[in-house]
Amino acid sequence: MNWKFWKRREEPMPAPGQPDWERAVLNRMAAEYLHDQRNRRRWANLFKLLVLLYLIGLLVLANMGSLKGMVSTDEDHTALIDIKGVIAPESAASADRVIGALRKAFESDKVKGVILRINSPGGSPVQAGYINDEIKRLKEKYEKDHDKDMPVYAVAVDLCASGGYYIAVGADEIYVDKGSLVGSIGVRIDSFGFQQAMQEFGVERRLLTAGDNKGILDPFSPLPASQRDFIQGVLETLHQQFIAEVKAGRGDKLKGGDALFSGLFWSGQEAVELGLADGLGSSSYVAREVIGTEKLVDYTQKRDLLESVAKRLGASFGLGVLESLSLSAGMGLPH
């Protein structure tokens, strides 16, 4: 096979000693250098393009399962909404995502029941409260518009603690696995005190504030008794709000007295005995045996492909620091 087609056309070089021989050599060297530089850039750009296509392909494959689960169906089905991880404004379990999924499920004529599959240690009390309130609002509106009830069930996986349980009590019933951890009905705020260490190292703290309590909970300043009492009062207020929601959702089912609201948590089996949950069962069990519609369709609002690409390639640097005040399980778990 003749490969001359692929070769560059080259002008003949003058023989040494002929006029302009030196200039021709320099021109040839410059041309060869520029040609090599162009080739390197082409190969570098091609390599970058292939890497980008490979990463996008991986992301598409990783999201295929989610995309298939989100496809609407014309059959009667049970809507499944995952609440996974820390409940915070920019997380996968944010109120915006969960509420958006709830509204979509309630709008479908083919949905016969909703399952909130919770696997969360808790998080923001405000975000959890938004979701709890929306569950009750949507149920009331649906009953008014359709003259029938849309059942909503919470199903605990590994964790249904603190803010996660705050959401669960908005459902009609709560189902758990015998090994689930349930409860942690309490409120916490975290801080540190470094003032003694600063004194030992001879470090002087210079904190200027306008307002006597503006530096409250500053980790490098002492915590006066008056500020400690104030913070404890705020926590007690939030705790009573949490307790009121649990009692409103569970009613006479609760059988544990004040110990239920001490921040402790129990296994799923114990939670059923204490009235924190109604029974043992998975999402499939609840759909099949309780709702009576075995087909599950995932309504969880996940990040779209572009958002996933940005997140996984590092284009989104951090989602902000969570507020230290949280309804989160006191088990060494993240807030």
URFEN-V711939 format. One record per residue. N is the residue number from 1. RES is the residue in three letters. PHI is phi in whole degrees, -180 to 180 (NA if undefined). Layout:
N_RES_PHI + N_RES_PHI
This chain:
1_MET_NA + 2_ASN_-88 + 3_TRP_-95 + 4_LYS_-63 + 5_PHE_-59 + 6_TRP_-88 + 7_LYS_-87 + 8_ARG_-73 + 9_ARG_-76 + 10_GLU_-120 + 11_GLU_-72 + 12_PRO_-63 + 13_MET_-85 + 14_PRO_-68 + 15_ALA_-70 + 16_PRO_-55 + 17_GLY_97 + 18_GLN_-75 + 19_PRO_-59 + 20_ASP_63 + 21_TRP_-63 + 22_GLU_-62 + 23_ARG_-63 + 24_ALA_-64 + 25_VAL_-64 + 26_LEU_-63 + 27_ASN_-62 + 28_ARG_-64 + 29_MET_-63 + 30_ALA_-64 + 31_ALA_-63 + 32_GLU_-64 + 33_TYR_-64 + 34_LEU_-64 + 35_HIS_-63 + 36_ASP_-65 + 37_GLN_-63 + 38_ARG_-63 + 39_ASN_-63 + 40_ARG_-63 + 41_ARG_-64 + 42_ARG_-61 + 43_TRP_-66 + 44_ALA_-64 + 45_ASN_-66 + 46_LEU_-64 + 47_PHE_-63 + 48_LYS_-62 + 49_LEU_-64 + 50_LEU_-64 + 51_VAL_-63 + 52_LEU_-63 + 53_LEU_-63 + 54_TYR_-64 + 55_LEU_-65 + 56_ILE_-63 + 57_GLY_-61 + 58_LEU_-62 + 59_LEU_-66 + 60_VAL_-63 + 61_LEU_-62 + 62_ALA_-66 + 63_ASN_-98 + 64_MET_-61 + 65_GLY_-62 + 66_SER_-66 + 67_LEU_-65 + 68_LYS_-65 + 69_GLY_-69 + 70_MET_-90 + 71_VAL_-66 + 72_SER_-69 + 73_THR_-132 + 74_ASP_-92 + 75_GLU_-92 + 76_ASP_-62 + 77_HIS_-155 + 78_THR_-102 + 79_ALA_-83 + 80_LEU_-113 + 81_ILE_-127 + 82_ASP_-85 + 83_ILE_-121 + 84_LYS_-122 + 85_GLY_89 + 86_VAL_-68 + 87_ILE_-87 + 88_ALA_-150 + 89_PRO_-56 + 90_GLU_-106 + 91_SER_-92 + 92_ALA_-65 + 93_ALA_-104 + 94_SER_-70 + 95_ALA_-61 + 96_ASP_-59 + 97_ARG_-69 + 98_VAL_-67 + 99_ILE_-66 + 100_GLY_-60 + 101_ALA_-67 + 102_LEU_-61 + 103_ARG_-64 + 104_LYS_-63 + 105_ALA_-66 + 106_PHE_-70 + 107_GLU_-82 + 108_SER_-82 + 109_ASP_-73 + 110_LYS_-94 + 111_VAL_-82 + 112_LYS_-105 + 113_GLY_179 + 114_VAL_-122 + 115_ILE_-116 + 116_LEU_-96 + 117_ARG_-92 + 118_ILE_-105 + 119_ASN_-141 + 120_SER_-146 + 121_PRO_-84 + 122_GLY_120 + 123_GLY_154 + 124_SER_-68 + 125_PRO_-66 + 126_VAL_-70 + 127_GLN_-62 + 128_ALA_-63 + 129_GLY_-66 + 130_TYR_-57 + 131_ILE_-67 + 132_ASN_-58 + 133_ASP_-64 + 134_GLU_-69 + 135_ILE_-58 + 136_LYS_-67 + 137_ARG_-65 + 138_LEU_-65 + 139_LYS_-64 + 140_GLU_-65 + 141_LYS_-65 + 142_TYR_-64 + 143_GLU_-65 + 144_LYS_-69 + 145_ASP_-79 + 146_HIS_-114 + 147_ASP_58 + 148_LYS_-157 + 149_ASP_-96 + 150_MET_-103 + 151_PRO_-70 + 152_VAL_-126 + 153_TYR_-123 + 154_ALA_-101 + 155_VAL_-125 + 156_ALA_-84 + 157_VAL_-100 + 158_ASP_-78 + 159_LEU_-130 + 160_CYS_-138 + 161_ALA_-121 + 162_SER_52 + 163_GLY_-59 + 164_GLY_-64 + 165_TYR_-72 + 166_TYR_-56 + 167_ILE_-70 + 168_ALA_-60 + 169_VAL_-70 + 170_GLY_-80 + 171_ALA_-82 + 172_ASP_-69 + 173_GLU_-145 + 174_ILE_-123 + 175_TYR_-118 + 176_VAL_-138 + 177_ASP_-90 + 178_LYS_-61 + 179_GLY_-98 + 180_SER_-65 + 181_LEU_-105 + 182_VAL_-130 + 183_GLY_123 + 184_SER_55 + 185_ILE_-82 + 186_GLY_-169 + 187_VAL_-132 + 188_ARG_-137 + 189_ILE_-138 + 190_ASP_-111 + 191_SER_-161 + 192_PHE_-134 + 193_GLY_-124 + 194_PHE_-112 + 195_GLN_-63 + 196_GLN_-69 + 197_ALA_-63 + 198_MET_-66 + 199_GLN_-65 + 200_GLU_-66 + 201_PHE_-90 + 202_GLY_72 + 203_VAL_-95 + 204_GLU_-97 + 205_ARG_-89 + 206_ARG_-119 + 207_LEU_-119 + 208_LEU_-109 + 209_THR_-136 + 210_ALA_-111 + 211_GLY_123 + 212_ASP_-58 + 213_ASN_-113 + 214_LYS_-66 + 215_GLY_-93 + 216_ILE_-60 + 217_LEU_69 + 218_ASP_-64 + 219_PRO_-69 + 220_PHE_-103 + 221_SER_-124 + 222_PRO_-66 + 223_LEU_-104 + 224_PRO_-64 + 225_ALA_-61 + 226_SER_-64 + 227_GLN_-70 + 228_ARG_-60 + 229_ASP_-64 + 230_PHE_-64 + 231_ILE_-62 + 232_GLN_-62 + 233_GLY_-66 + 234_VAL_-62 + 235_LEU_-63 + 236_GLU_-64 + 237_THR_-63 + 238_LEU_-65 + 239_HIS_-64 + 240_GLN_-65 + 241_GLN_-64 + 242_PHE_-62 + 243_ILE_-60 + 244_ALA_-62 + 245_GLU_-67 + 246_VAL_-64 + 247_LYS_-66 + 248_ALA_-67 + 249_GLY_-81 + 250_ARG_-101 + 251_GLY_59 + 252_ASP_-75 + 253_LYS_-71 + 254_LEU_-70 + 255_LYS_-134 + 256_GLY_-119 + 257_GLY_69 + 258_ASP_-67 + 259_ALA_-62 + 260_LEU_-63 + 261_PHE_-107 + 262_SER_-92 + 263_GLY_97 + 264_LEU_-74 + 265_PHE_-134 + 266_TRP_-133 + 267_SER_-70 + 268_GLY_-58 + 269_GLN_-61 + 270_GLU_-67 + 271_ALA_-62 + 272_VAL_-65 + 273_GLU_-65 + 274_LEU_-87 + 275_GLY_85 + 276_LEU_-75 + 277_ALA_-138 + 278_ASP_-98 + 279_GLY_179 + 280_LEU_-95 + 281_GLY_170 + 282_SER_-94 + 283_SER_-62 + 284_SER_-63 + 285_TYR_-62 + 286_VAL_-64 + 287_ALA_-62 + 288_ARG_-78 + 289_GLU_-94 + 290_VAL_-100 + 291_ILE_-77 + 292_GLY_87 + 293_THR_-130 + 294_GLU_-71 + 295_LYS_-67 + 296_LEU_-106 + 297_VAL_-124 + 298_ASP_-78 + 299_TYR_-103 + 300_THR_-58 + 301_GLN_-86 + 302_LYS_-98 + 303_ARG_-62 + 304_ASP_-73 + 305_LEU_-61 + 306_LEU_-65 + 307_GLU_-66 + 308_SER_-65 + 309_VAL_-61 + 310_ALA_-62 + 311_LYS_-69 + 312_ARG_-76 + 313_LEU_-92 + 314_GLY_86 + 315_ALA_-76 + 316_SER_-102 + 317_PHE_-98 + 318_GLY_80 + 319_LEU_-110 + 320_GLY_93 + 321_VAL_-87 + 322_LEU_-67 + 323_GLU_-63 + 324_SER_-69 + 325_LEU_-76 + 326_SER_-157 + 327_LEU_-93 + 328_SER_-133 + 329_ALA_-67 + 330_GLY_-87 + 331_MET_-126 + 332_GLY_73 + 333_LEU_-97 + 334_PRO_-66 + 335_HIS_-75
